[in-house]
Amino acid sequence: MVRLRRARLNNYKTLSRLGNFYFITKRQSEAIPSIINYQLSIMARKTKKNVSSTRIVIWFIIMAVFIAELLIYTWSRVQCIKSGYEISNENKKNRNLINLQNNLKVELARLKSPERLARLGKHQRRSR
C-alpha cells in the first residue's frame, strides 16, 4: 500500500481509491517510479512558480524600499536647500537692519550735536 495524491498514470490502470489512500496492485507497481517522477515534476513546477513569484514579490519590496529611500532623500535635500535660502534671506534682512540702525545712530548723533542745538537755540531767540 502506497499513499499517493492525485496520481496520474500513463497507459496504466487507474489506482483504486479508498479515502485518501491509493491501493496499488502488482501490475500497477511498475508505474510507481513514473508516478513518483511525475509527482516530483509537478512539485518542482509548483516550487518554481512559488520561487519565481516569491522572487518577484521580494524584488517589488526591494524596489519599493529603494524608491521610498530616494523620495525621502530628495525631500530632505529640497528642505535643506529651502532652509539655506531662508537663512540667506534672514542674514540679508539682518544686515539691512544693522545698516538702518547705524544710520539712525548717526542721525541721532547729528540731532544731538551741540553745534546744531546751539544753532537751533539762536534761531528760536531771534524769531521771538
N, CA, C and O atoms as a GROMACS GRO file, in nm:
protein
  512
    1MET      N    1   0.085  -0.116   0.000
    1MET     CA    2   0.000   0.000   0.000
    1MET      C    3   0.090   0.124   0.000
    1MET      O    4   0.177   0.139   0.086
    2VAL      N    5   0.068   0.210  -0.097
    2VAL     CA    6   0.146   0.332  -0.110
    2VAL      C    7   0.049   0.448  -0.113
    2VAL      O    8  -0.055   0.442  -0.180
    3ARG      N    9   0.081   0.553  -0.042
    3ARG     CA   10  -0.007   0.669  -0.039
    3ARG      C   11   0.038   0.767  -0.146
    3ARG      O   12   0.152   0.813  -0.144
    4LEU      N   13  -0.050   0.799  -0.239
    4LEU     CA   14  -0.021   0.895  -0.345
    4LEU      C   15  -0.140   0.989  -0.356
    4LEU      O   16  -0.254   0.948  -0.339
    5ARG      N   17  -0.113   1.111  -0.384
    5ARG     CA   18  -0.221   1.208  -0.402
    5ARG      C   19  -0.225   1.251  -0.547
    5ARG      O   20  -0.123   1.285  -0.606
    6ARG      N   21  -0.344   1.247  -0.602
    6ARG     CA   22  -0.370   1.294  -0.738
    6ARG      C   23  -0.267   1.238  -0.837
    6ARG      O   24  -0.207   1.313  -0.915
    7ALA      N   25  -0.249   1.112  -0.833
    7ALA     CA   26  -0.151   1.049  -0.920
    7ALA      C   27  -0.207   1.037  -1.061
    7ALA      O   28  -0.328   1.017  -1.079
    8ARG      N   29  -0.119   1.049  -1.160
    8ARG     CA   30  -0.159   1.033  -1.299
    8ARG      C   31  -0.078   0.918  -1.356
    8ARG      O   32   0.045   0.917  -1.348
    9LEU      N   33  -0.146   0.822  -1.413
    9LEU     CA   34  -0.078   0.706  -1.468
    9LEU      C   35  -0.086   0.713  -1.620
    9LEU      O   36  -0.193   0.732  -1.677
   10ASN      N   37   0.029   0.697  -1.684
   10ASN     CA   38   0.032   0.694  -1.830
   10ASN      C   39   0.008   0.551  -1.878
   10ASN      O   40   0.090   0.463  -1.854
   11ASN      N   41  -0.106   0.528  -1.945
   11ASN     CA   42  -0.141   0.399  -2.003
   11ASN      C   43  -0.140   0.285  -1.902
   11ASN      O   44  -0.120   0.169  -1.941
   12TYR      N   45  -0.161   0.312  -1.776
   12TYR     CA   46  -0.173   0.209  -1.675
   12TYR      C   47  -0.314   0.215  -1.621
   12TYR      O   48  -0.385   0.314  -1.639
   13LYS      N   49  -0.353   0.109  -1.555
   13LYS     CA   50  -0.485   0.110  -1.493
   13LYS      C   51  -0.487   0.218  -1.384
   13LYS      O   52  -0.386   0.244  -1.319
   14THR      N   53  -0.600   0.278  -1.367
   14THR     CA   54  -0.610   0.378  -1.261
   14THR      C   55  -0.604   0.310  -1.126
   14THR      O   56  -0.640   0.192  -1.113
   15LEU      N   57  -0.562   0.381  -1.030
   15LEU     CA   58  -0.546   0.326  -0.897
   15LEU      C   59  -0.681   0.318  -0.829
   15LEU      O   60  -0.768   0.402  -0.850
   16SER      N   61  -0.697   0.215  -0.747
   16SER     CA   62  -0.818   0.203  -0.668
   16SER      C   63  -0.806   0.300  -0.551
   16SER      O   64  -0.702   0.306  -0.486
   17ARG      N   65  -0.912   0.376  -0.525
   17ARG     CA   66  -0.902   0.478  -0.421
   17ARG      C   67  -0.993   0.442  -0.306
   17ARG      O   68  -1.110   0.406  -0.324
   18LEU      N   69  -0.938   0.454  -0.187
   18LEU     CA   70  -1.017   0.434  -0.068
   18LEU      C   71  -0.978   0.546   0.028
   18LEU      O   72  -0.869   0.541   0.087
   19GLY      N   73  -1.063   0.645   0.044
   19GLY     CA   74  -1.030   0.761   0.126
   19GLY      C   75  -0.922   0.841   0.057
   19GLY      O   76  -0.932   0.872  -0.061
   20ASN      N   77  -0.818   0.875   0.131
   20ASN     CA   78  -0.705   0.948   0.075
   20ASN      C   79  -0.592   0.854   0.034
   20ASN      O   80  -0.488   0.900  -0.011
   21PHE      N   81  -0.611   0.725   0.049
   21PHE     CA   82  -0.507   0.628   0.019
   21PHE      C   83  -0.535   0.561  -0.114
   21PHE      O   84  -0.650   0.538  -0.150
   22TYR      N   85  -0.430   0.530  -0.184
   22TYR     CA   86  -0.440   0.458  -0.310
   22TYR      C   87  -0.379   0.319  -0.290
   22TYR      O   88  -0.269   0.305  -0.236
   23PHE      N   89  -0.450   0.217  -0.335
   23PHE     CA   90  -0.400   0.081  -0.324
   23PHE      C   91  -0.352   0.040  -0.461
   23PHE      O   92  -0.424   0.054  -0.560
   24ILE      N   93  -0.232  -0.009  -0.467
   24ILE     CA   94  -0.171  -0.041  -0.595
   24ILE      C   95  -0.157  -0.193  -0.607
   24ILE      O   96  -0.112  -0.261  -0.514
   25THR      N   97  -0.196  -0.242  -0.722
   25THR     CA   98  -0.180  -0.384  -0.748
   25THR      C   99  -0.040  -0.410  -0.798
   25THR      O  100   0.035  -0.316  -0.824
   26LYS      N  101  -0.002  -0.540  -0.812
   26LYS     CA  102   0.131  -0.574  -0.859
   26LYS      C  103   0.155  -0.519  -0.998
   26LYS      O  104   0.265  -0.473  -1.030
   27ARG      N  105   0.054  -0.524  -1.082
   27ARG     CA  106   0.068  -0.476  -1.219
   27ARG      C  107   0.093  -0.325  -1.220
   27ARG      O  108   0.169  -0.273  -1.302
   28GLN      N  109   0.028  -0.257  -1.128
   28GLN     CA  110   0.043  -0.112  -1.122
   28GLN      C  111   0.172  -0.070  -1.051
   28GLN      O  112   0.214   0.045  -1.063
   29SER      N  113   0.234  -0.162  -0.979
   29SER     CA  114   0.356  -0.128  -0.907
   29SER      C  115   0.469  -0.088  -1.001
   29SER      O  116   0.561  -0.017  -0.961
   30GLU      N  117   0.463  -0.134  -1.127
   30GLU     CA  118   0.562  -0.092  -1.226
   30GLU      C  119   0.550   0.057  -1.256
   30GLU      O  120   0.646   0.121  -1.298
   31ALA      N  121   0.432   0.112  -1.235
   31ALA     CA  122   0.407   0.253  -1.265
   31ALA      C  123   0.454   0.346  -1.154
   31ALA      O  124   0.458   0.467  -1.174
   32ILE      N  125   0.489   0.292  -1.039
   32ILE     CA  126   0.525   0.376  -0.925
   32ILE      C  127   0.642   0.469  -0.957
   32ILE      O  128   0.632   0.588  -0.926
   33PRO      N  129   0.752   0.424  -1.015
   33PRO     CA  130   0.860   0.519  -1.046
   33PRO      C  131   0.814   0.632  -1.136
   33PRO      O  132   0.852   0.747  -1.115
   34SER      N  133   0.734   0.601  -1.238
   34SER     CA  134   0.687   0.710  -1.325
   34SER      C  135   0.590   0.802  -1.252
   34SER      O  136   0.589   0.923  -1.275
   35ILE      N  137   0.509   0.744  -1.163
   35ILE     CA  138   0.416   0.826  -1.085
   35ILE      C  139   0.495   0.920  -0.994
   35ILE      O  140   0.465   1.038  -0.984
   36ILE      N  141   0.595   0.865  -0.928
   36ILE     CA  142   0.676   0.946  -0.837
   36ILE      C  143   0.750   1.055  -0.914
   36ILE      O  144   0.756   1.169  -0.869
   37ASN      N  145   0.805   1.019  -1.028
   37ASN     CA  146   0.872   1.120  -1.111
   37ASN      C  147   0.775   1.228  -1.155
   37ASN      O  148   0.808   1.346  -1.155
   38TYR      N  149   0.653   1.186  -1.193
   38TYR     CA  150   0.552   1.283  -1.235
   38TYR      C  151   0.517   1.374  -1.118
   38TYR      O  152   0.509   1.496  -1.133
   39GLN      N  153   0.497   1.313  -0.999
   39GLN     CA  154   0.465   1.392  -0.881
   39GLN      C  155   0.578   1.490  -0.850
   39GLN      O  156   0.553   1.607  -0.818
   40LEU      N  157   0.702   1.443  -0.860
   40LEU     CA  158   0.815   1.531  -0.835
   40LEU      C  159   0.823   1.643  -0.937
   40LEU      O  160   0.857   1.756  -0.903
   41SER      N  161   0.792   1.612  -1.063
   41SER     CA  162   0.796   1.718  -1.164
   41SER      C  163   0.687   1.820  -1.139
   41SER      O  164   0.709   1.940  -1.158
   42ILE      N  165   0.569   1.776  -1.095
   42ILE     CA  166   0.461   1.871  -1.061
   42ILE      C  167   0.504   1.958  -0.943
   42ILE      O  168   0.486   2.079  -0.944
   43MET      N  169   0.562   1.893  -0.841
   43MET     CA  170   0.609   1.970  -0.725
   43MET      C  171   0.719   2.067  -0.764
   43MET      O  172   0.724   2.179  -0.714
   44ALA      N  173   0.806   2.025  -0.854
   44ALA     CA  174   0.914   2.114  -0.898
   44ALA      C  175   0.857   2.234  -0.972
   44ALA      O  176   0.903   2.346  -0.952
   45ARG      N  177   0.755   2.209  -1.057
   45ARG     CA  178   0.693   2.323  -1.127
   45ARG      C  179   0.626   2.418  -1.030
   45ARG      O  180   0.639   2.540  -1.040
   46LYS      N  181   0.554   2.360  -0.934
   46LYS     CA  182   0.489   2.445  -0.834
   46LYS      C  183   0.594   2.522  -0.754
   46LYS      O  184   0.575   2.640  -0.726
   47THR      N  185   0.703   2.455  -0.719
   47THR     CA  186   0.809   2.522  -0.645
   47THR      C  187   0.872   2.632  -0.728
   47THR      O  188   0.901   2.740  -0.677
   48LYS      N  189   0.892   2.606  -0.858
   48LYS     CA  190   0.948   2.709  -0.945
   48LYS      C  191   0.853   2.828  -0.953
   48LYS      O  192   0.896   2.943  -0.949
   49LYS      N  193   0.722   2.799  -0.964
   49LYS     CA  194   0.625   2.909  -0.968
   49LYS      C  195   0.628   2.985  -0.837
   49LYS      O  196   0.625   3.108  -0.836
   50ASN      N  197   0.633   2.912  -0.726
   50ASN     CA  198   0.636   2.977  -0.596
   50ASN      C  199   0.766   3.056  -0.579
   50ASN      O  200   0.765   3.167  -0.527
   51VAL      N  201   0.876   2.998  -0.622
   51VAL     CA  202   1.004   3.066  -0.611
   51VAL      C  203   1.006   3.191  -0.698
   51VAL      O  204   1.051   3.297  -0.656
   52SER      N  205   0.957   3.177  -0.821
   52SER     CA  206   0.958   3.294  -0.909
   52SER      C  207   0.862   3.400  -0.859
   52SER      O  208   0.892   3.519  -0.866
   53SER      N  209   0.746   3.359  -0.808
   53SER     CA  210   0.654   3.460  -0.753
   53SER      C  211   0.711   3.521  -0.626
   53SER      O  212   0.693   3.640  -0.600
   54THR      N  213   0.780   3.440  -0.547
   54THR     CA  214   0.844   3.492  -0.426
   54THR      C  215   0.954   3.589  -0.463
   54THR      O  216   0.970   3.694  -0.401
   55ARG      N  217   1.032   3.554  -0.566
   55ARG     CA  218   1.137   3.645  -0.611
   55ARG      C  219   1.078   3.776  -0.661
   55ARG      O  220   1.134   3.883  -0.636
   56ILE      N  221   0.966   3.768  -0.732
   56ILE     CA  222   0.902   3.890  -0.783
   56ILE      C  223   0.855   3.976  -0.667
   56ILE      O  224   0.874   4.098  -0.668
   57VAL      N  225   0.794   3.913  -0.567
   57VAL     CA  226   0.747   3.988  -0.451
   57VAL      C  227   0.865   4.053  -0.379
   57VAL      O  228   0.860   4.170  -0.341
   58ILE      N  229   0.970   3.976  -0.359
   58ILE     CA  230   1.090   4.031  -0.293
   58ILE      C  231   1.148   4.144  -0.376
   58ILE      O  232   1.189   4.247  -0.320
   59TRP      N  233   1.152   4.127  -0.507
   59TRP     CA  234   1.203   4.232  -0.596
   59TRP      C  235   1.119   4.359  -0.583
   59TRP      O  236   1.173   4.469  -0.575
   60PHE      N  237   0.985   4.343  -0.582
   60PHE     CA  238   0.898   4.461  -0.568
   60PHE      C  239   0.919   4.528  -0.433
   60PHE      O  240   0.920   4.651  -0.424
   61ILE      N  241   0.936   4.450  -0.329
   61ILE     CA  242   0.959   4.509  -0.196
   61ILE      C  243   1.090   4.586  -0.195
   61ILE      O  244   1.096   4.698  -0.143
   62ILE      N  245   1.195   4.526  -0.251
   62ILE     CA  246   1.324   4.595  -0.255
   62ILE      C  247   1.314   4.723  -0.337
   62ILE      O  248   1.367   4.826  -0.297
   63MET      N  249   1.246   4.717  -0.451
   63MET     CA  250   1.231   4.837  -0.535
   63MET      C  251   1.148   4.943  -0.463
   63MET      O  252   1.178   5.062  -0.471
   64ALA      N  253   1.043   4.901  -0.392
   64ALA     CA  254   0.961   4.997  -0.318
   64ALA      C  255   1.043   5.066  -0.210
   64ALA      O  256   1.032   5.187  -0.190
   65VAL      N  257   1.125   4.989  -0.139
   65VAL     CA  258   1.210   5.048  -0.036
   65VAL      C  259   1.310   5.144  -0.099
   65VAL      O  260   1.334   5.253  -0.047
   66PHE      N  261   1.369   5.104  -0.212
   66PHE     CA  262   1.466   5.189  -0.281
   66PHE      C  263   1.402   5.319  -0.328
   66PHE      O  264   1.460   5.426  -0.311
   67ILE      N  265   1.282   5.311  -0.387
   67ILE     CA  266   1.213   5.431  -0.435
   67ILE      C  267   1.174   5.520  -0.317
   67ILE      O  268   1.187   5.642  -0.324
   68ALA      N  269   1.127   5.458  -0.208
   68ALA     CA  270   1.093   5.537  -0.089
   68ALA      C  271   1.217   5.607  -0.034
   68ALA      O  272   1.210   5.723   0.008
   69GLU      N  273   1.330   5.537  -0.034
   69GLU     CA  274   1.454   5.598   0.012
   69GLU      C  275   1.494   5.716  -0.078
   69GLU      O  276   1.538   5.819  -0.028
   70LEU      N  277   1.479   5.700  -0.208
   70LEU     CA  278   1.511   5.810  -0.300
   70LEU      C  279   1.419   5.929  -0.277
   70LEU      O  280   1.463   6.044  -0.279
   71LEU      N  281   1.290   5.902  -0.256
   71LEU     CA  282   1.196   6.012  -0.231
   71LEU      C  283   1.228   6.084  -0.101
   71LEU      O  284   1.224   6.207  -0.095
   72ILE      N  285   1.260   6.009   0.002
   72ILE     CA  286   1.295   6.071   0.130
   72ILE      C  287   1.423   6.152   0.116
   72ILE      O  288   1.433   6.263   0.169
   73TYR      N  289   1.523   6.097   0.046
   73TYR     CA  290   1.648   6.169   0.025
   73TYR      C  291   1.624   6.299  -0.053
   73TYR      O  292   1.677   6.404  -0.017
   74THR      N  293   1.543   6.290  -0.159
   74THR     CA  294   1.512   6.408  -0.239
   74THR      C  295   1.439   6.512  -0.156
   74THR      O  296   1.471   6.631  -0.162
   75TRP      N  297   1.341   6.468  -0.077
   75TRP     CA  298   1.266   6.561   0.008
   75TRP      C  299   1.360   6.629   0.107
   75TRP      O  300   1.352   6.750   0.127
   76SER      N  301   1.450   6.551   0.169
   76SER     CA  302   1.541   6.611   0.267
   76SER      C  303   1.636   6.712   0.200
   76SER      O  304   1.666   6.816   0.259
   77ARG      N  305   1.683   6.682   0.079
   77ARG     CA  306   1.770   6.777   0.008
   77ARG      C  307   1.695   6.905  -0.026
   77ARG      O  308   1.748   7.015  -0.011
   78VAL      N  309   1.570   6.892  -0.070
   78VAL     CA  310   1.488   7.010  -0.101
   78VAL      C  311   1.468   7.094   0.024
   78VAL      O  312   1.478   7.216   0.020
   79GLN      N  313   1.440   7.028   0.138
   79GLN     CA  314   1.422   7.101   0.263
   79GLN      C  315   1.552   7.169   0.305
   79GLN      O  316   1.549   7.281   0.357
   80CYS      N  317   1.664   7.104   0.284
   80CYS     CA  318   1.794   7.161   0.319
   80CYS      C  319   1.820   7.287   0.235
   80CYS      O  320   1.864   7.389   0.288
   81ILE      N  321   1.795   7.278   0.106
   81ILE     CA  322   1.816   7.394   0.017
   81ILE      C  323   1.720   7.506   0.053
   81ILE      O  324   1.758   7.623   0.054
   82LYS      N  325   1.594   7.469   0.081
   82LYS     CA  326   1.494   7.569   0.120
   82LYS      C  327   1.538   7.639   0.250
   82LYS      O  328   1.525   7.761   0.262
   83SER      N  329   1.588   7.564   0.346
   83SER     CA  330   1.636   7.623   0.471
   83SER      C  331   1.755   7.714   0.445
   83SER      O  332   1.768   7.820   0.508
   84GLY      N  333   1.843   7.674   0.353
   84GLY     CA  334   1.958   7.758   0.317
   84GLY      C  335   1.913   7.891   0.260
   84GLY      O  336   1.969   7.995   0.294
   85TYR      N  337   1.812   7.888   0.171
   85TYR     CA  338   1.759   8.012   0.115
   85TYR      C  339   1.697   8.100   0.224
   85TYR      O  340   1.714   8.221   0.224
   86GLU      N  341   1.623   8.038   0.316
   86GLU     CA  342   1.562   8.114   0.425
   86GLU      C  343   1.670   8.178   0.514
   86GLU      O  344   1.657   8.294   0.555
   87ILE      N  345   1.775   8.103   0.544
   87ILE     CA  346   1.886   8.158   0.625
   87ILE      C  347   1.952   8.274   0.552
   87ILE      O  348   1.983   8.376   0.613
   88SER      N  349   1.973   8.258   0.422
   88SER     CA  350   2.034   8.365   0.343
   88SER      C  351   1.947   8.490   0.345
   88SER      O  352   1.998   8.601   0.362
   89ASN      N  353   1.815   8.474   0.329
   89ASN     CA  354   1.724   8.589   0.333
   89ASN      C  355   1.725   8.656   0.471
   89ASN      O  356   1.723   8.779   0.480
   90GLU      N  357   1.727   8.576   0.576
   90GLU     CA  358   1.730   8.632   0.711
   90GLU      C  359   1.861   8.706   0.737
   90GLU      O  360   1.862   8.811   0.802
   91ASN      N  361   1.972   8.653   0.687
   91ASN     CA  362   2.101   8.724   0.701
   91ASN      C  363   2.097   8.857   0.628
   91ASN      O  364   2.149   8.957   0.677
   92LYS      N  365   2.037   8.858   0.509
   92LYS     CA  366   2.026   8.983   0.432
   92LYS      C  367   1.940   9.085   0.509
   92LYS      O  368   1.975   9.203   0.516
   93LYS      N  369   1.828   9.038   0.565
   93LYS     CA  370   1.743   9.127   0.645
   93LYS      C  371   1.820   9.180   0.766
   93LYS      O  372   1.809   9.297   0.802
   94ASN      N  373   1.898   9.092   0.829
   94ASN     CA  374   1.976   9.132   0.946
   94ASN      C  375   2.077   9.240   0.909
   94ASN      O  376   2.093   9.339   0.981
   95ARG      N  377   2.147   9.220   0.796
   95ARG     CA  378   2.243   9.322   0.751
   95ARG      C  379   2.172   9.455   0.722
   95ARG      O  380   2.223   9.561   0.756
   96ASN      N  381   2.056   9.448   0.658
   96ASN     CA  382   1.980   9.571   0.630
   96ASN      C  383   1.938   9.641   0.759
   96ASN      O  384   1.945   9.763   0.769
   97LEU      N  385   1.894   9.564   0.858
   97LEU     CA  386   1.854   9.623   0.986
   97LEU      C  387   1.974   9.683   1.060
   97LEU      O  388   1.963   9.787   1.123
   98ILE      N  389   2.088   9.616   1.051
   98ILE     CA  390   2.209   9.672   1.114
   98ILE      C  391   2.249   9.802   1.046
   98ILE      O  392   2.287   9.898   1.114
   99ASN      N  393   2.241   9.806   0.913
   99ASN     CA  394   2.271   9.931   0.841
   99ASN      C  395   2.172  10.040   0.880
   99ASN      O  396   2.212  10.155   0.900
  100LEU      N  397   2.045  10.006   0.892
  100LEU     CA  398   1.943  10.104   0.933
  100LEU      C  399   1.973  10.154   1.074
  100LEU      O  400   1.962  10.273   1.101
  101GLN      N  401   2.009  10.062   1.163
  101GLN     CA  402   2.042  10.102   1.300
  101GLN      C  403   2.162  10.196   1.302
  101GLN      O  404   2.162  10.295   1.375
  102ASN      N  405   2.264  10.165   1.224
  102ASN     CA  406   2.382  10.252   1.219
  102ASN      C  407   2.345  10.390   1.164
  102ASN      O  408   2.392  10.492   1.214
  103ASN      N  409   2.261  10.393   1.059
  103ASN     CA  410   2.216  10.522   1.003
  103ASN      C  411   2.137  10.601   1.106
  103ASN      O  412   2.153  10.723   1.117
  104LEU      N  413   2.052  10.532   1.182
  104LEU     CA  414   1.973  10.601   1.284
  104LEU      C  415   2.063  10.652   1.397
  104LEU      O  416   2.038  10.759   1.452
  105LYS      N  417   2.166  10.577   1.432
  105LYS     CA  418   2.260  10.624   1.534
  105LYS      C  419   2.333  10.749   1.487
  105LYS      O  420   2.352  10.844   1.563
  106VAL      N  421   2.374  10.748   1.360
  106VAL     CA  422   2.442  10.866   1.304
  106VAL      C  423   2.346  10.985   1.305
  106VAL      O  424   2.386  11.096   1.340
  107GLU      N  425   2.220  10.963   1.265
  107GLU     CA  426   2.123  11.073   1.262
  107GLU      C  427   2.094  11.123   1.403
  107GLU      O  428   2.082  11.244   1.425
  108LEU      N  429   2.083  11.032   1.499
  108LEU     CA  430   2.060  11.072   1.638
  108LEU      C  431   2.179  11.153   1.690
  108LEU      O  432   2.160  11.253   1.759
  109ALA      N  433   2.300  11.110   1.657
  109ALA     CA  434   2.419  11.185   1.700
  109ALA      C  435   2.420  11.323   1.634
  109ALA      O  436   2.458  11.422   1.698
  110ARG      N  437   2.379  11.330   1.508
  110ARG     CA  438   2.374  11.460   1.440
  110ARG      C  439   2.269  11.550   1.504
  110ARG      O  440   2.292  11.670   1.522
  111LEU      N  441   2.154  11.491   1.538
  111LEU     CA  442   2.049  11.572   1.600
  111LEU      C  443   2.087  11.618   1.742
  111LEU      O  444   2.044  11.724   1.786
  112LYS      N  445   2.165  11.539   1.812
  112LYS     CA  446   2.205  11.574   1.948
  112LYS      C  447   2.334  11.657   1.952
  112LYS      O  448   2.379  11.696   2.060
  113SER      N  449   2.391  11.683   1.840
  113SER     CA  450   2.519  11.756   1.840
  113SER      C  451   2.501  11.896   1.900
  113SER      O  452   2.401  11.963   1.875
  114PRO      N  453   2.600  11.938   1.980
  114PRO     CA  454   2.589  12.068   2.047
  114PRO      C  455   2.586  12.184   1.949
  114PRO      O  456   2.521  12.285   1.975
  115GLU      N  457   2.657  12.172   1.836
  115GLU     CA  458   2.656  12.282   1.737
  115GLU      C  459   2.515  12.302   1.682
  115GLU      O  460   2.469  12.415   1.667
  116ARG      N  461   2.448  12.192   1.651
  116ARG     CA  462   2.313  12.202   1.594
  116ARG      C  463   2.218  12.259   1.699
  116ARG      O  464   2.137  12.346   1.668
  117LEU      N  465   2.228  12.209   1.821
  117LEU     CA  466   2.139  12.260   1.926
  117LEU      C  467   2.163  12.408   1.952
  117LEU      O  468   2.068  12.482   1.975
  118ALA      N  469   2.288  12.455   1.948
  118ALA     CA  470   2.319  12.597   1.967
  118ALA      C  471   2.261  12.678   1.854
  118ALA      O  472   2.205  12.785   1.877
  119ARG      N  473   2.272  12.629   1.732
  119ARG     CA  474   2.218  12.699   1.616
  119ARG      C  475   2.066  12.708   1.625
  119ARG      O  476   2.007  12.812   1.595
  120LEU      N  477   2.000  12.598   1.666
  120LEU     CA  478   1.854  12.600   1.680
  120LEU      C  479   1.811  12.698   1.791
  120LEU      O  480   1.713  12.771   1.777
  121GLY      N  481   1.887  12.699   1.900
  121GLY     CA  482   1.856  12.791   2.010
  121GLY      C  483   1.869  12.936   1.965
  121GLY      O  484   1.784  13.018   2.000
  122LYS      N  485   1.971  12.971   1.889
  122LYS     CA  486   1.989  13.107   1.841
  122LYS      C  487   1.876  13.144   1.745
  122LYS      O  488   1.826  13.257   1.749
  123HIS      N  489   1.837  13.052   1.660
  123HIS     CA  490   1.730  13.078   1.562
  123HIS      C  491   1.597  13.100   1.633
  123HIS      O  492   1.518  13.186   1.592
  124GLN      N  493   1.570  13.024   1.738
  124GLN     CA  494   1.443  13.042   1.810
  124GLN      C  495   1.441  13.174   1.886
  124GLN      O  496   1.334  13.234   1.896
  125ARG      N  497   1.554  13.224   1.941
  125ARG     CA  498   1.559  13.350   2.011
  125ARG      C  499   1.535  13.465   1.918
  125ARG      O  500   1.471  13.563   1.953
  126ARG      N  501   1.587  13.452   1.797
  126ARG     CA  502   1.568  13.561   1.701
  126ARG      C  503   1.425  13.569   1.654
  126ARG      O  504   1.372  13.677   1.629
  127SER      N  505   1.361  13.453   1.641
  127SER     CA  506   1.227  13.455   1.587
  127SER      C  507   1.123  13.503   1.691
  127SER      O  508   1.009  13.528   1.653
  128ARG      N  509   1.156  13.516   1.816
  128ARG     CA  510   1.064  13.562   1.916
  128ARG      C  511   1.055  13.707   1.918
  128ARG      O  512   0.980  13.763   1.998
   0.00000   0.00000   0.00000
